Amino acid sequence: MHNEHSDTHFQSRIDNGEHIEPKDYMPEGYRKHLIRQMSQHAHSEVIGMQPEGNWITRAPSLRAKQILLAKIQDEGGHGLYLYSAVETLGVSRAELIEQLQTGKAKYSSIFNYPALNWADIGAIGWLVDGAAIVNQVSLQRTSYGPYSRAMVRICKEESFHQRQGYEIMTTMMRGTKDQQAMAQDAMNRWWWPALMMFGPHDSDSPRSGDAVRWKIKRETNDELCQKFIDKTIPQAELIGLTIPDKNFKLDEKTGHYTLSPINWEEFHRVVAGHGPCNKQRLDHHIKHHQEGAWVREAAEAYKLKTAKKELVTA
């Protein structure tokens, strides 16, 4: 069923601020955009567990280990909410995971950078989750109901993730000269990739227009990135970290910070699969997905067995 009348009615529902639910009419372009954006978001949550999981055994205290474990567990949960929300659009989880593993679907380029030391766990929590929150707070008002509801829950947990990262950075900046240098080095390596998480300028982002018109995105890439910069630079200065950009300055008139141009060539290179850890991340995912197949099969067998029992007793 596709006609101009349906599309016009659909757009007027969007313009009125209504939520679109799974069984409602939606144009194919809207559905495809959502599948791509939401599955990319789900894949990012799950792949993002890897650079952090690497540090569970080496966290510097029992408290730090507990917090990191809780954070990684949250991320697995976020992946689960999001995969479940994508499935409401008529695509199976098996299909989504196959798209990830064959490289057809992308995940956030940020997770292709290595976490070299404990300060990186601080920088990931503070900068990467900080950038994610700015994006996700805006997505709580997205037009697709299941996505919007998943984001409300995810945002509550993400704010804890960011505080965990900022606490690590603050502790290190109060520490020895070596610890301060480690924190600054992590800042230097994660600052620009974190800014790239918002995606290219809207004028260079092919699908941004549709996403804003359909209210899938409530704010543009540039607006979100500016929000993150304005919030994060004062946080860095407060604990004595230096922004790795000699051209950054505060525009007194607008109250916004301006930065050097972002190197989008690096972003496109990493998205295309040439970042430091792309291959490692996917190989790891495929290996554990295959090794865990028995759990999925056992759950499926148990479900069939209990269904049969219920039939017999019914």
BELHU-V144786 format. One record per run of one state. SS is the DSSP state (H for helix, E for strand, - for the rest). FROM is the first residue (numbers start at 0). LEN is the number of residues. If there is no record, write none. Layout:
# BELHU-V144786
ss->[SS & SS]
from->[FROM & FROM]
len->[LEN & LEN]
This chain:
# BELHU-V144786
ss->[- & H & - & E & - & H & - & H & - & H & - & H & - & H & - & H & - & E & H & - & H & - & H & - & H & - & H & - & E & - & E & - & H & - & H & - & H & -]
from->[0 & 3 & 15 & 19 & 20 & 27 & 53 & 55 & 58 & 61 & 87 & 92 & 101 & 108 & 112 & 117 & 139 & 143 & 144 & 173 & 176 & 196 & 201 & 204 & 207 & 213 & 220 & 239 & 248 & 250 & 256 & 258 & 263 & 274 & 277 & 291 & 292 & 313]
len->[3 & 12 & 4 & 1 & 7 & 26 & 2 & 3 & 3 & 26 & 5 & 9 & 7 & 4 & 5 & 22 & 4 & 1 & 29 & 3 & 20 & 5 & 3 & 3 & 6 & 7 & 19 & 9 & 2 & 6 & 2 & 5 & 11 & 3 & 14 & 1 & 21 & 1]
